[in-house]
């Protein structure tokens, strides 16, 4: 697939940015996740000030004089001390951003390489500490120009994502026939959990804080890998439990229960008093984490169904069974979810079985 702009234009932009003539050794498209954005690694010729950088192309048009959402959110995360890739140059009218190259090692890859999540526990501790800064310092950094402050995870947004699950995972991917009455009955059983989570105090939420959006850079001798947080341009206001659940009940990496308990302890102890107030009753911490994870995991399966069915990204099938396993364990821990579990569990089981069968072919 050709690059999104002519190489001569890229070279011209980089020469202006770096203030020296530049040579390009190659341009290669990077594998994206579920996003519609496209990413290209630009390898620079020997002697260039930078060995490489990443070109990101937005699919959406930006009004004249407008700002790319990535730039807007990036500004507030930088103020909060969040390790995000540096923006070298922006060309909003062309929907292009030239970014720091954060490498190829996702947190997911680091876990696989260490033969288990517990071997990467220090990295996860860093992720949790970073999340605390994002939620507290990031929220305090927002002002009237911040896009995330204008968006929120409310009941309507949560319900919309449950509808997305039924449309793309249940009907399109699973081919499971549900009457409108049956679907409405399941959604009615979701509603109390959505209302409880949406009613909690709101802080800045990354929205996709999981192991595929955390890059691990080479350790420079400090004993802790350096992180870069990606894919934050859709940030909005939400409960503290949303991003924590996204990280600890991840579709891509299954953490052992003892690791989850340890990381919840790290999170609670790293949180300042003001952030602790956003938890609500400390005794309800585990329950609210599960309630937020319930919605998040169901939404993720909807995304996988859409990617498989409508975008041809069949590798997402492999992530449906572990996400269903998260939901089943959640149901087992929480008797309050039993009315929902009785109706939803057979559907989830059918989706997991279909995905597993297709993956084994």
C-alpha positions in Angstrom: 0.0 0.0 0.0 1.5 3.4 -1.0 2.3 6.0 1.7 -0.5 8.6 2.3 1.6 11.5 0.8 4.3 11.8 -1.7 7.8 11.0 -0.4 9.0 14.4 -1.7 6.5 16.2 0.5 7.5 14.1 3.5 11.2 15.0 2.8 10.4 18.7 2.5 8.5 18.7 5.8 11.3 16.8 7.6 13.9 19.2 6.2 12.0 22.1 7.6 11.5 20.3 10.9 15.1 19.1 11.3 16.7 22.2 9.6 19.0 20.1 7.6 18.6 18.2 4.3 17.3 14.7 5.0 17.4 11.4 3.3 14.7 8.7 3.8 15.8 5.1 3.9 12.3 3.7 3.7 8.6 4.1 4.6 6.6 1.1 5.9 3.0 1.0 7.1 2.7 -0.2 10.7 0.0 -2.7 11.8 -2.8 -0.7 13.4 -5.2 -1.9 16.1 -8.9 -1.3 15.8 -8.4 2.3 14.8 -9.2 3.8 11.4 -6.0 5.9 11.6 -3.0 4.8 9.6 0.6 4.8 10.8 3.8 4.7 8.9 7.4 4.3 10.1 9.9 6.6 8.3 13.4 5.3 8.6 15.9 8.0 8.1 19.2 7.7 6.2 22.4 7.4 8.2 23.6 10.7 9.6 20.1 12.1 10.1 19.3 13.7 13.5 16.6 11.1 14.1 17.0 7.4 13.2 13.2 7.1 12.6 9.8 8.6 13.4 6.2 7.7 12.9 3.8 9.4 10.6 0.1 9.3 11.7 -2.7 10.1 9.3 -6.1 10.9 10.6 -9.2 9.8 8.5 -11.4 12.7 9.6 -11.3 16.2 8.1 -10.4 19.1 10.4 -12.0 22.5 10.0 -9.7 25.3 8.9 -7.7 26.5 11.8 -8.8 23.5 13.9 -6.7 21.1 15.9 -6.4 17.4 15.7 -7.9 15.6 18.7 -4.5 13.9 19.3 -2.8 17.3 19.6 -5.5 18.6 22.0 -5.4 15.6 24.4 -1.6 15.3 24.1 -1.2 18.9 25.5 -3.0 18.1 28.7 -1.3 14.7 29.2 2.1 16.3 28.8 1.1 18.9 31.5 0.2 16.0 33.8 3.6 14.3 33.2 2.2 11.3 31.3 4.8 9.6 29.1 3.3 10.2 25.6 5.2 10.3 22.3 6.6 13.6 21.4 4.9 15.5 18.5 7.6 16.6 16.2 5.4 18.4 13.7 1.7 18.7 12.9 0.1 19.4 9.5 -3.6 19.6 10.5 -4.7 20.7 7.0 -3.3 17.4 5.6 -4.4 15.4 8.7 -0.8 14.4 9.4 1.3 14.2 12.6 5.0 13.4 12.8 5.6 11.6 16.1 8.4 10.0 18.2 8.9 6.4 17.2 7.9 4.4 20.3 9.2 1.1 18.9 7.4 -2.2 18.4 7.3 -3.7 21.9 3.8 -3.4 23.3 3.2 -4.3 27.0 1.4 -7.3 25.6 4.6 -8.4 23.8 6.7 -7.8 26.9 4.4 -10.2 28.8 4.7 -12.9 26.1 8.5 -12.5 26.1 8.7 -12.9 29.9 6.5 -16.0 29.8 3.9 -14.5 32.0 2.4 -11.3 33.4 4.0 -11.7 36.8 7.4 -11.3 35.2 6.2 -7.9 34.0 4.7 -6.8 37.3 7.1 -3.8 37.7 5.9 -2.6 34.3 2.3 -3.0 35.4 3.1 -1.1 38.6 4.4 1.8 36.4 1.2 1.6 34.3 -0.9 1.9 37.5 1.1 4.8 38.8 0.8 6.5 35.4 -2.9 6.0 35.5 -3.1 7.7 38.9 -1.3 10.7 37.4 -3.6 10.7 34.4 -6.7 10.6 36.5 -5.6 13.2 39.1 -3.1 15.5 37.5 -4.6 15.1 34.1 -8.0 16.1 35.3 -6.6 19.1 37.1 -4.8 20.1 33.9 -8.0 20.4 31.8 -9.3 23.8 30.9 -12.1 25.2 28.7 -10.3 24.2 25.5 -9.9 20.6 26.4 -11.9 18.2 24.2 -12.1 15.5 26.9 -13.9 17.9 29.3 -16.8 18.1 26.7 -17.4 14.3 26.5 -18.4 11.8 29.2 -19.2 8.2 29.8 -22.8 8.6 30.8 -25.6 6.1 30.7 -26.4 7.0 27.1 -22.8 6.3 25.9 -22.6 3.1 27.9 -26.0 1.9 26.5 -24.8 2.8 23.0 -21.8 0.5 23.4 -24.0 -2.3 24.6 -26.2 -1.8 21.4 -22.9 -2.0 19.4 -22.2 -5.4 21.0 -25.6 -6.7 20.0 -25.3 -5.4 16.4 -21.8 -6.4 15.6 -20.9 -9.3 17.8 -24.2 -11.0 18.4 -26.1 -10.5 15.1 -23.4 -9.9 12.5 -20.5 -12.0 13.7 -22.3 -14.6 15.8 -25.4 -14.9 13.6 -27.4 -15.4 16.8 -31.1 -14.6 16.3 -32.5 -12.5 19.1 -36.0 -10.9 19.1 -36.3 -7.3 20.0 -38.0 -8.4 23.2 -35.1 -10.7 24.1 -32.5 -8.0 23.4 -34.5 -5.4 25.4 -34.8 -7.8 28.4 -31.0 -8.2 28.5 -30.4 -4.5 28.2 -32.8 -3.9 31.0 -30.7 -6.1 33.2 -27.6 -4.2 32.2 -29.2 -0.8 33.1 -28.7 -0.9 36.9 -24.9 -1.5 36.5 -24.6 1.2 33.8 -26.4 3.7 36.0 -24.2 2.9 39.0 -21.0 3.3 37.1 -22.1 6.4 35.2 -23.2 8.0 38.5 -19.8 8.0 40.1 -17.6 11.1 40.1 -15.8 11.6 36.9 -12.1 12.1 36.1 -10.1 12.1 32.9 -10.3 8.7 31.3 -7.9 7.5 28.6 -10.7 5.2 27.3 -8.5 2.4 25.9 -5.9 1.9 28.6 -4.7 -1.7 27.9 -1.6 -3.6 27.0 -1.7 -2.8 23.3 -1.6 0.9 23.9 1.4 0.9 26.2 4.7 0.7 24.5 7.8 -0.5 26.4 11.0 1.2 25.3 14.5 -0.2 25.8 15.7 -0.1 29.4 18.5 2.4 29.7 19.9 0.9 32.9 17.4 2.3 35.5 15.9 -1.1 36.1 12.5 -0.1 34.8 11.4 -0.1 31.2 10.4 3.3 29.8 6.8 3.6 28.7 4.9 5.5 26.1 1.1 5.7 26.2 -0.7 5.7 22.9 -4.2 6.0 21.4 -5.4 8.6 23.8 -7.1 10.9 21.3 -10.6 9.7 22.3 -10.2 10.5 26.0 -13.3 11.7 27.9 -14.5 12.0 31.4 -15.4 8.8 33.2 -15.2 6.8 36.5 -11.8 6.0 37.9 -12.7 2.3 37.5 -13.1 2.4 33.7 -9.4 2.6 32.8 -8.3 0.5 35.8 -10.7 -2.3 34.6 -9.4 -1.9 31.0 -5.9 -2.6 32.2 -6.6 -5.3 34.8 -9.3 -7.2 32.9 -7.6 -6.9 29.5 -8.8 -8.8 26.5 -5.1 -9.3 25.4 -3.4 -10.2 28.6 -5.0 -12.2 31.4 -3.5 -11.3 34.7 -3.5 -13.8 37.6 -5.9 -12.9 40.4 -3.1 -12.3 42.8 -1.5 -9.8 40.4 -4.8 -8.0 40.0 -5.1 -7.8 43.8 -1.5 -6.5 44.1 -2.1 -3.9 41.4 -5.3 -2.7 43.0 -3.3 -2.3 46.2 -0.7 -0.2 44.3 -3.4 1.9 42.8 -5.2 2.6 46.1 -1.9 3.5 47.8 -0.7 5.7 45.0 -3.9 7.7 44.8 -4.0 11.1 46.5 -6.9 11.9 48.9 -8.8 13.8 46.2 -8.8 10.8 43.8 -9.8 8.4 46.6 -12.9 10.5 47.0 -13.9 9.6 43.5 -14.0 5.9 44.4 -17.0 6.4 46.6 -17.3 3.8 49.4 -13.9 2.1 49.7 -15.7 -1.1 50.7 -17.3 -1.1 47.2 -14.0 -0.8 45.4 -13.9 -4.4 44.1 -17.6 -4.4 43.1 -17.3 -1.2 41.2 -14.2 -2.4 39.4 -16.2 -5.4 38.3 -19.2 -3.4 37.3 -17.0 -1.1 35.1 -15.2 -4.2 33.7 -18.5 -5.8 32.8 -19.5 -3.0 30.5 -15.9 -2.6 29.2 -15.5 -6.3 28.3 -18.9 -6.5 26.6 -18.0 -3.4 24.5 -14.7 -5.0 23.6 -16.4 -8.1 22.2 -18.6 -5.8 20.1 -15.4 -4.2 18.7 -13.9 -7.6 17.9 -17.1 -8.6 16.1 -17.1 -5.4 14.0 -13.4 -5.8 13.1 -13.9 -9.4 12.1 -17.1 -9.1 10.2 -16.8 -5.6 8.6 -13.0 -5.0 8.4 -11.7 -8.5 7.7 -9.4 -8.5 10.7 -9.9 -12.1 11.6 -7.1 -12.2 14.2 -9.5 -10.6 16.6 -11.2 -13.9 17.0 -8.5 -15.1 19.3 -9.4 -12.4 21.8 -13.1 -13.3 22.2 -12.7 -16.4 24.4 -10.4 -14.7 27.0 -12.8 -11.7 27.1 -15.7 -14.1 27.7 -13.7 -15.8 30.4 -13.3 -12.4 32.2 -17.0 -11.9 32.0 -17.8 -15.4 33.3 -15.4 -15.0 36.2 -17.1 -11.6 36.9 -20.5 -13.3 37.0 -19.2 -16.0 39.3 -17.8 -13.4 41.8 -21.0 -11.3 41.9 -24.4 -12.8 42.7 -25.9 -9.4 42.0 -25.2 -10.1 38.3 -27.1 -13.4 38.2 -30.2 -12.1 36.4 -28.0 -10.7 33.7 -25.7 -13.7 33.7 -28.6 -16.1 33.1 -29.6 -14.3 29.9 -26.2 -13.2 28.6 -24.0 -16.2 29.4 -25.4 -18.5 26.7 -24.8 -15.8 24.1 -21.3 -15.3 25.3 -20.6 -19.0 25.3 -21.8 -19.3 21.7 -19.6 -16.4 20.6 -16.5 -17.9 22.4 -17.2 -21.4 20.9 -17.5 -19.9 17.4 -14.3 -17.9 17.7 -12.4 -20.9 19.1 -13.7 -23.2 16.3 -12.7 -20.8 13.6 -9.3 -20.2 15.1 -8.6 -23.9 15.2 -9.3 -24.5 11.5 
